Amino acid sequence: MKNTFKNIEFIGKIQKKHPADQADAIENLETSHQISFLKNHVNKLQPDFISYLREETREEILSFIPKSKLITFIKALDVDDAVEILSDFQKKDLISILAKLGSDQRIKIEENLSYPEDSAGRIMNKDFLGVSIHLTVGELIDHLRKSRRGPKDFYNVFIIDDNNSPIGYIPSGRILRSKKTKKLSDIYIKNVYKIDVESSFNDISYIFRKYGLVSTPVVDRKDKIIGIIAVDDVVDIVYEEDSDDIQKLGGLFVNDFYKGAISSASTRFVWLGLNLITAIIASLVIDIYAVQLQQMIAIAVLMPIVASMGGNAGTQAMTIYVRAIATKDLIGSNYVNLVIKEFLIGSINGFLLSIIMGFIAYFWFDNLILAFAVGISILINLGFACIFGILIPLTMNKLKIDPALASGIILTTFTDVFGFLSFLSIATYIINF
C-alpha cells in the first residue's frame, strides 16, 4: 500500500506537466520507483515524454516500460524523435518494434536510420509542406484545411518546382497576412538554404547560426527535397555538441553523471592512465637535472610556477581555437597570421609576468641570478605555449582527430616538458656560468 500511495501521489504532481518535466521527474526517481511506476502507471504520462529523456538514462528507463505501451508511444512521435529513440535499440528489438508500426511511419523511420548517425538524414523530419508556385494563398489555405497529410505545426511552406526541388519558402506569418487572391509567386522568398542529406551536425548548426534560419529543406543528390530540419532540432544538436566538447576537454568520453561509482571510475581510468604517462615523461626531464636541484632547492620551488603559467596560457589559446574549429570561424583565415598573433599574445603577457615573477623571486630568495632565470623562462614558455595552443588543435583537425578530445593531454605534455626543460636549462647555464 505504501508504494501504491507514492505512485498515486506522484501521478497527481506530474500528470498535467509538460512532457519534458515529466521526463525529468521520472529520471529523478529511484530505480525501484521507476520500475513500479512505469510498469503500472505509464499510461498516465504523455506519449512524447520518452523523447525528452536524457541519452544517458533513456535506454534503462525505456526497458521498464511494457513493450506494447512503448510501441504506442513511438507511434505518436514525429519521425525524427522516433529515429533518435530507436537508434539505441539492438537490431533484433528494432526489427520487432518496426514490424508493429504503420507502413508509412515504418518506411520513413527505416529511411532515416539508413543514413550515418551524425548526419542530416538521421534528424530530418519528413512531414513538411511543399507546394507549387502556381497556387494562390486561398488555394494553399484550402489545401491545408482539407489535407490530412503534412505536419500539424510548421514554420515555413516550401515552394518546389516540377522536379521536386526547393526554390524558395514562405513564412507562415506572411501567408496569414496576405490576401487570399495573392499568388504565392508574389510573396515567396527566393533565397533558400539547402542542406545535403549527408551533411554533418557541425555543418547544420553552422548554416542555421550563420543565416538565422528557422527551418530549411534537406535535399538528396538530385537536389530533390526529402525532408526538413527545424530550429528545435538544431538547438538539441548545439547542446549535445557543446556538452560533448566540454566532456572531451576534461578527458571524459561519456557523461557519467547518472552512472554508478564503479562504472564512472572505469570510464575515467583510461584518460587518467594517459595523464600518468605524460607526467612520467615530464618527471624524466626533471631527473636530468637532479644534481642541480639538490644543490639549489630554490629551483625546485620555482619550477612548478614556470610550467603552470605555460600550461594556463596554452589552455587559453587552445580553448579559443578548439571552439573556432567547431563553429567554423577559421574558414578563410590565414593560419600563419594567427600563429604569429598567438606568439605575440604569449610574449606580451610573458614579458609582463616575467618582470613580476623576477621581482618576487629576487625578494623571496635574495638571488638576482635565479630571478633572471625564472623571468626569462616565463617569457619563453608563455610565447611557445600559445603557439602550441593553436598548432595542436589545428593539426588534430587536419588529421581528422577531434581537437576537443586529443588537444588537452598533448598540450599538457608539451607545456610541462618545455617549461621544466627551459627553466632548468637556463638556471643551470646561468648558475654555472
Backbone torsions as a table, in degrees:
resi	resn	phi	psi	omega
1	MET	NA	-34.3	-178.1
2	LYS	-63.9	-43.2	-179.9
3	ASN	-67.8	-39.0	178.8
4	THR	-62.7	-41.8	179.2
5	PHE	-61.3	-42.3	179.0
6	LYS	-63.5	-40.3	178.8
7	ASN	-63.0	-45.4	-179.4
8	ILE	-64.6	-40.4	178.6
9	GLU	-65.4	-39.2	179.4
10	PHE	-66.0	-40.7	178.4
11	ILE	-58.8	-44.1	-179.4
12	GLY	-61.4	-32.5	-178.0
13	LYS	-76.6	-33.2	-170.7
14	ILE	-114.4	-9.8	-170.9
15	GLN	-58.2	-36.7	-176.8
16	LYS	-97.9	6.9	-178.6
17	LYS	-83.2	166.2	176.7
18	HIS	-63.0	147.3	179.6
19	PRO	-53.4	-35.2	179.1
20	ALA	-64.5	-39.5	177.9
21	ASP	-70.3	-34.4	175.9
22	GLN	-63.8	-41.7	178.6
23	ALA	-62.0	-44.2	178.2
24	ASP	-60.0	-43.4	-178.5
25	ALA	-63.2	-41.1	178.6
26	ILE	-63.8	-43.9	-178.2
27	GLU	-64.5	-28.1	-177.8
28	ASN	-84.8	-4.8	177.2
29	LEU	-77.1	155.1	170.8
30	GLU	-66.3	153.1	-175.3
31	THR	-55.9	-42.1	-179.0
32	SER	-63.5	-37.2	178.3
33	HIS	-73.2	-34.0	175.3
34	GLN	-60.9	-46.6	-178.9
35	ILE	-61.0	-47.5	-177.7
36	SER	-62.6	-46.2	-176.0
37	PHE	-69.5	-46.8	-174.1
38	LEU	-71.1	-28.3	178.7
39	LYS	-77.1	-27.0	-173.3
40	ASN	-114.4	-23.4	-172.8
41	HIS	-133.3	17.1	-176.3
42	VAL	-63.4	-24.5	179.5
43	ASN	-67.0	-11.0	177.8
44	LYS	-81.1	-9.6	-178.0
45	LEU	-96.6	158.6	175.5
46	GLN	-74.3	137.5	-174.3
47	PRO	-53.7	-39.0	-174.7
48	ASP	-80.7	8.9	174.6
49	PHE	-62.1	-28.2	-177.7
50	ILE	-67.3	-24.4	179.8
51	SER	-76.9	-12.3	179.7
52	TYR	-99.8	-1.2	177.6
53	LEU	-68.1	142.1	178.9
54	ARG	-67.9	146.7	-177.9
55	GLU	-58.0	-34.4	-176.8
56	GLU	-69.1	-25.3	-175.6
57	THR	-113.5	-11.4	-169.6
58	ARG	-60.3	-48.0	-175.2
59	GLU	-58.8	-45.0	-178.6
60	GLU	-66.9	-44.5	-177.3
61	ILE	-66.5	-40.1	179.1
62	LEU	-64.1	-28.6	179.4
63	SER	-68.3	-18.0	179.4
64	PHE	-85.1	-14.5	-177.6
65	ILE	-86.5	131.9	176.7
66	PRO	-53.6	138.2	-172.4
67	LYS	-57.9	-40.3	-179.1
68	SER	-62.7	-38.8	-179.8
69	LYS	-73.3	-36.2	178.2
70	LEU	-62.3	-41.0	178.2
71	ILE	-63.5	-39.6	177.0
72	THR	-61.4	-41.9	178.5
73	PHE	-63.3	-44.1	-178.1
74	ILE	-64.2	-35.6	178.2
75	LYS	-61.5	-27.8	-176.7
76	ALA	-85.7	-6.8	-175.4
77	LEU	-87.4	157.8	168.1
78	ASP	-67.6	157.5	-175.8
79	VAL	-58.5	-44.5	-177.2
80	ASP	-64.8	-35.7	177.3
81	ASP	-70.8	-39.8	178.5
82	ALA	-63.8	-39.9	179.5
83	VAL	-63.2	-43.4	-179.7
84	GLU	-60.2	-41.0	-179.4
85	ILE	-72.3	-44.9	-176.5
86	LEU	-70.7	-18.3	178.3
87	SER	-61.6	-24.6	-177.3
88	ASP	-83.4	-12.1	-173.2
89	PHE	-82.4	148.5	172.9
90	GLN	-66.2	154.3	-173.9
91	LYS	-55.8	-40.7	-178.8
92	LYS	-63.1	-47.2	179.8
93	ASP	-68.0	-36.0	-179.8
94	LEU	-62.2	-46.0	179.9
95	ILE	-62.2	-40.7	-179.3
96	SER	-62.9	-42.8	-178.9
97	ILE	-70.9	-43.3	-179.3
98	LEU	-60.6	-34.0	-179.7
99	ALA	-64.8	-23.9	-178.0
100	LYS	-90.0	-7.7	-178.4
101	LEU	-87.7	162.6	175.8
102	GLY	-65.2	152.3	-174.2
103	SER	-60.9	-40.0	-178.4
104	ASP	-64.8	-46.9	179.3
105	GLN	-66.7	-40.0	-178.8
106	ARG	-62.8	-43.8	-179.2
107	ILE	-63.0	-42.5	179.9
108	LYS	-64.9	-42.9	-179.4
109	ILE	-66.1	-44.1	179.9
110	GLU	-61.7	-37.9	179.0
111	GLU	-66.2	-44.3	178.3
112	ASN	-61.8	-39.9	-179.0
113	LEU	-68.7	-17.1	-178.9
114	SER	-77.6	-13.5	-179.7
115	TYR	-89.4	158.3	178.9
116	PRO	-54.5	153.2	-172.2
117	GLU	-59.9	-44.2	-176.5
118	ASP	-103.1	48.2	-178.4
119	SER	-123.8	165.9	179.5
120	ALA	-60.6	-34.7	-178.9
121	GLY	-60.3	-29.6	-178.9
122	ARG	-72.9	-35.2	-172.4
123	ILE	-106.7	-2.0	-178.0
124	MET	-68.6	150.4	177.1
125	ASN	-103.4	126.7	-176.5
126	LYS	-85.5	-5.6	176.2
127	ASP	-91.0	102.4	-178.7
128	PHE	-145.3	167.3	-179.7
129	LEU	-108.5	111.8	175.9
130	GLY	-122.3	119.8	-174.0
131	VAL	-130.3	165.2	179.3
132	SER	-77.7	150.0	179.9
133	ILE	-71.5	-14.9	-174.3
134	HIS	-83.4	-6.1	179.8
135	LEU	-76.6	160.8	169.4
136	THR	-98.7	170.2	178.8
137	VAL	-61.6	-42.0	179.6
138	GLY	-62.3	-42.4	179.0
139	GLU	-65.5	-37.4	178.2
140	LEU	-64.6	-45.3	-179.4
141	ILE	-63.7	-42.4	177.5
142	ASP	-61.8	-40.2	178.6
143	HIS	-62.3	-43.0	-179.6
144	LEU	-64.7	-37.6	-178.7
145	ARG	-70.8	-36.0	-175.7
146	LYS	-84.3	-34.1	-174.6
147	SER	-77.4	137.7	175.4
148	ARG	-94.1	-8.1	-179.9
149	ARG	-89.5	162.6	178.6
150	GLY	95.5	170.7	-175.8
151	PRO	-74.1	152.4	175.8
152	LYS	-73.5	-39.9	178.9
153	ASP	-120.7	144.4	179.9
154	PHE	-154.7	153.9	177.6
155	TYR	-95.4	-44.5	-174.8
156	ASN	-130.4	150.7	168.6
157	VAL	-105.5	125.9	-175.7
158	PHE	-95.0	135.6	178.4
159	ILE	-92.1	126.9	-177.9
160	ILE	-122.1	150.6	179.3
161	ASP	-90.3	-170.8	-177.1
162	ASP	-66.1	-20.4	179.1
163	ASN	-94.2	9.8	179.8
164	ASN	68.1	25.9	176.8
165	SER	-97.2	136.5	179.4
166	PRO	-72.3	130.3	-179.7
167	ILE	-119.0	-3.6	179.5
168	GLY	174.1	-174.7	179.5
169	TYR	-154.2	162.5	176.7
170	ILE	-130.7	121.3	175.4
171	PRO	-62.9	145.8	-177.7
172	SER	-58.9	-35.1	179.0
173	GLY	-62.8	-37.7	179.8
174	ARG	-67.9	-34.2	178.0
175	ILE	-65.7	-45.0	-177.9
176	LEU	-65.4	-30.4	-176.5
177	ARG	-90.3	-5.0	-177.3
178	SER	-95.3	151.7	176.8
179	LYS	-69.1	150.9	-176.7
180	LYS	-63.2	-25.8	-177.8
181	THR	-83.4	-8.7	-177.8
182	LYS	-67.9	135.0	177.2
183	LYS	-80.8	144.0	179.0
184	LEU	-62.7	-29.2	179.4
185	SER	-64.8	-19.9	-179.4
186	ASP	-89.1	-17.1	-173.7
187	ILE	-121.3	-4.0	-175.9
188	TYR	-80.1	154.0	179.1
189	ILE	-96.3	125.4	-172.1
190	LYS	-80.1	-29.8	-176.9
191	ASN	-77.9	93.5	178.1
192	VAL	-110.5	128.3	-178.2
193	TYR	-96.8	113.2	-176.6
194	LYS	-91.6	148.2	176.9
195	ILE	-116.6	126.5	177.4
196	ASP	-66.7	143.6	-174.7
197	VAL	-60.4	-23.9	-179.2
198	GLU	-101.4	9.8	178.0
199	SER	-61.5	144.6	-179.3
200	SER	-78.5	164.7	177.7
201	PHE	-59.2	-38.7	178.9
202	ASN	-61.7	-41.4	178.9
203	ASP	-65.8	-39.1	-178.9
204	ILE	-64.8	-49.9	-179.0
205	SER	-64.2	-34.4	178.6
206	TYR	-64.6	-45.2	-179.0
207	ILE	-64.8	-43.6	179.6
208	PHE	-64.4	-41.5	-179.1
209	ARG	-68.7	-42.8	-175.7
210	LYS	-67.0	-41.6	-173.9
211	TYR	-104.1	2.6	177.3
212	GLY	60.2	46.1	-175.2
213	LEU	-81.6	153.4	174.2
214	VAL	-104.8	-41.6	171.6
215	SER	-154.8	154.7	-177.6
216	THR	-153.1	152.1	-175.7
217	PRO	-77.5	151.4	172.9
218	VAL	-107.6	129.7	-176.0
219	VAL	-121.0	155.5	176.8
220	ASP	-90.9	-170.1	-176.5
221	ARG	-66.0	-21.0	178.6
222	LYS	-93.1	10.1	179.3
223	ASP	67.7	23.5	177.4
224	LYS	-94.0	138.8	-179.2
225	ILE	-72.1	128.1	-179.8
226	ILE	-124.7	-2.7	179.2
227	GLY	176.2	-177.4	176.4
228	ILE	-137.3	159.8	171.0
229	ILE	-122.8	131.0	-178.5
230	ALA	-105.8	164.4	-174.2
231	VAL	-63.0	-30.3	179.6
232	ASP	-65.5	-31.8	175.4
233	ASP	-68.2	-38.0	-178.5
234	VAL	-69.8	-35.3	176.0
235	VAL	-58.8	-42.3	177.6
236	ASP	-63.6	-41.2	-180.0
237	ILE	-61.8	-49.0	-178.0
238	VAL	-61.0	-41.8	179.3
239	TYR	-62.4	-46.1	-178.6
240	GLU	-67.2	-41.1	179.7
241	GLU	-65.5	-43.1	179.1
242	ASP	-64.7	-43.6	178.6
243	SER	-62.1	-40.4	-179.8
244	ASP	-64.3	-42.6	179.6
245	ASP	-64.2	-42.6	179.3
246	ILE	-61.9	-43.3	179.3
247	GLN	-63.2	-43.1	-177.5
248	LYS	-67.5	-37.8	177.3
249	LEU	-62.1	-27.5	177.8
250	GLY	-92.7	5.2	178.3
251	GLY	80.0	24.5	178.7
252	LEU	-109.5	125.7	179.7
253	PHE	-82.6	-28.5	178.8
254	VAL	-138.6	160.0	175.4
255	ASN	-81.1	110.2	-176.4
256	ASP	-100.0	19.6	-178.1
257	PHE	-59.5	-36.6	-176.3
258	TYR	-96.9	8.7	-179.6
259	LYS	-100.0	163.7	178.8
260	GLY	-75.6	172.9	-175.2
261	ALA	-62.7	-44.3	-177.4
262	ILE	-66.5	-44.5	179.4
263	SER	-64.0	-42.0	179.3
264	SER	-65.2	-41.1	-179.6
265	ALA	-62.7	-39.5	-178.2
266	SER	-67.3	-36.7	-179.8
267	THR	-72.2	-28.2	-179.0
268	ARG	-87.3	-19.8	-173.0
269	PHE	-62.2	-41.2	-176.2
270	VAL	-59.1	-47.5	-178.6
271	TRP	-66.9	-39.9	177.6
272	LEU	-64.7	-34.7	176.7
273	GLY	-63.9	-40.5	176.6
274	LEU	-64.8	-38.6	177.4
275	ASN	-64.7	-34.8	177.6
276	LEU	-62.5	-41.0	179.2
277	ILE	-62.9	-44.3	179.8
278	THR	-66.0	-34.2	177.9
279	ALA	-66.7	-37.4	178.0
280	ILE	-64.9	-39.4	178.2
281	ILE	-60.4	-44.8	178.4
282	ALA	-63.5	-37.5	179.8
283	SER	-67.3	-33.4	177.5
284	LEU	-64.1	-34.9	176.0
285	VAL	-64.5	-42.7	179.3
286	ILE	-63.4	-37.9	-177.4
287	ASP	-62.9	-26.5	178.3
288	ILE	-60.8	-32.0	-176.6
289	TYR	-106.8	30.0	-177.3
290	ALA	-59.3	-39.1	-178.8
291	VAL	-63.8	-46.4	179.9
292	GLN	-63.2	-36.9	179.7
293	LEU	-66.3	-36.3	178.4
294	GLN	-69.3	-31.2	-178.7
295	GLN	-76.5	-33.4	-178.4
296	MET	-136.8	100.5	-177.5
297	ILE	-64.3	-23.5	-179.9
298	ALA	-60.9	-32.3	178.6
299	ILE	-61.5	-43.5	179.7
300	ALA	-64.6	-33.3	-180.0
301	VAL	-69.1	-40.9	-175.3
302	LEU	-85.5	-21.1	-174.9
303	MET	-55.8	-46.7	180.0
304	PRO	-62.7	-27.6	-179.3
305	ILE	-64.8	-44.3	-179.6
306	VAL	-62.1	-48.0	-178.8
307	ALA	-65.0	-41.0	-178.6
308	SER	-64.4	-43.4	179.7
309	MET	-63.1	-40.6	177.4
310	GLY	-64.8	-41.9	179.4
311	GLY	-61.7	-43.0	-179.9
312	ASN	-67.2	-41.7	178.8
313	ALA	-64.8	-41.5	178.6
314	GLY	-65.8	-38.4	179.3
315	THR	-65.0	-39.0	176.9
316	GLN	-59.1	-48.5	179.6
317	ALA	-64.5	-44.0	-178.7
318	MET	-60.9	-43.2	-179.6
319	THR	-60.3	-42.7	179.1
320	ILE	-60.0	-44.8	-172.5
321	TYR	-85.2	-25.7	171.3
322	VAL	-64.4	-41.9	178.4
323	ARG	-67.9	-40.7	-179.8
324	ALA	-63.1	-36.2	176.8
325	ILE	-66.1	-43.0	-178.6
326	ALA	-65.0	-37.1	-177.8
327	THR	-93.1	3.2	178.9
328	LYS	61.3	27.5	177.5
329	ASP	-72.0	-15.0	-177.7
330	LEU	-86.4	-4.6	-178.8
331	ILE	-61.7	125.9	179.4
332	GLY	82.2	1.9	-178.6
333	SER	-81.8	152.9	175.1
334	ASN	-90.0	107.8	-174.5
335	TYR	-63.5	-36.0	-179.7
336	VAL	-61.4	-44.9	178.8
337	ASN	-62.5	-37.6	179.7
338	LEU	-67.0	-40.4	178.6
339	VAL	-64.0	-44.0	178.1
340	ILE	-61.9	-42.1	178.8
341	LYS	-59.1	-46.6	-179.0
342	GLU	-65.3	-37.1	177.7
343	PHE	-63.7	-39.9	178.1
344	LEU	-66.1	-41.2	178.1
345	ILE	-60.6	-48.1	179.5
346	GLY	-63.6	-38.5	-178.7
347	SER	-69.7	-40.5	178.8
348	ILE	-63.2	-50.3	178.3
349	ASN	-64.7	-37.5	178.9
350	GLY	-63.6	-39.8	179.2
351	PHE	-62.9	-47.1	-179.0
352	LEU	-64.8	-44.7	-178.5
353	LEU	-71.2	-29.8	178.6
354	SER	-66.7	-37.2	177.2
355	ILE	-65.3	-45.7	-179.7
356	ILE	-62.0	-48.4	-177.1
357	MET	-70.7	-30.5	177.0
358	GLY	-62.8	-45.4	177.3
359	PHE	-62.7	-42.6	179.7
360	ILE	-61.4	-45.8	-178.7
361	ALA	-64.1	-38.3	-179.3
362	TYR	-64.5	-47.5	-179.1
363	PHE	-73.8	-24.5	-179.5
364	TRP	-73.9	-48.1	-173.3
365	PHE	-112.8	-1.5	179.3
366	ASP	53.4	46.1	-176.9
367	ASN	-139.2	105.5	-176.6
368	LEU	-66.1	-37.3	-179.2
369	ILE	-64.0	-44.6	179.5
370	LEU	-65.6	-39.3	178.8
371	ALA	-62.4	-41.9	178.7
372	PHE	-64.8	-40.5	-179.0
373	ALA	-63.6	-45.6	-178.4
374	VAL	-69.6	-34.4	178.2
375	GLY	-65.7	-48.3	178.7
376	ILE	-61.2	-39.7	-178.4
377	SER	-64.4	-42.8	179.0
378	ILE	-64.8	-41.5	178.7
379	LEU	-59.1	-49.3	-178.5
380	ILE	-67.5	-44.4	-174.5
381	ASN	-64.9	-42.5	-179.4
382	LEU	-67.6	-38.0	178.0
383	GLY	-61.3	-48.5	-178.7
384	PHE	-75.6	-27.9	177.6
385	ALA	-62.7	-40.3	178.5
386	CYS	-67.9	-34.1	175.7
387	ILE	-65.2	-45.7	176.5
388	PHE	-59.6	-38.0	-177.5
389	GLY	-61.8	-28.0	176.9
390	ILE	-96.3	-38.6	-175.7
391	LEU	-68.4	-37.0	-177.0
392	ILE	-63.9	-54.0	178.5
393	PRO	-63.5	-34.6	177.5
394	LEU	-64.6	-41.6	178.8
395	THR	-66.8	-44.4	178.4
396	MET	-58.9	-42.3	179.8
397	ASN	-65.3	-38.1	178.4
398	LYS	-64.6	-33.5	179.9
399	LEU	-86.4	7.4	179.8
400	LYS	64.9	29.4	175.1
401	ILE	-107.3	134.2	-178.1
402	ASP	-58.8	115.6	-178.7
403	PRO	-60.7	-33.5	-178.9
404	ALA	-65.2	-30.4	-177.3
405	LEU	-81.7	-44.1	-169.3
406	ALA	-98.7	-21.5	-171.6
407	SER	-64.8	-41.9	-173.4
408	GLY	-58.0	-51.5	-175.1
409	ILE	-70.0	-34.4	177.9
410	ILE	-69.0	-42.6	179.4
411	LEU	-62.6	-43.1	179.0
412	THR	-58.4	-43.4	178.8
413	THR	-62.3	-47.7	-179.5
414	PHE	-60.1	-50.6	-174.7
415	THR	-68.6	-37.8	178.3
416	ASP	-66.2	-50.9	-178.3
417	VAL	-63.3	-47.3	-178.2
418	PHE	-66.7	-38.2	179.3
419	GLY	-64.6	-48.6	178.9
420	PHE	-64.2	-44.3	-175.7
421	LEU	-64.5	-44.4	-177.9
422	SER	-66.2	-46.2	-177.5
423	PHE	-66.8	-46.7	-178.0
424	LEU	-66.8	-36.6	178.5
425	SER	-67.0	-47.2	-179.2
426	ILE	-65.1	-44.8	-179.7
427	ALA	-61.1	-44.1	-179.3
428	THR	-65.3	-42.9	-178.7
429	TYR	-63.5	-46.6	-177.1
430	ILE	-67.6	-42.8	-178.6
431	ILE	-64.2	-38.0	-177.0
432	ASN	-86.9	-5.0	-175.8
433	PHE	-69.0	NA	NA
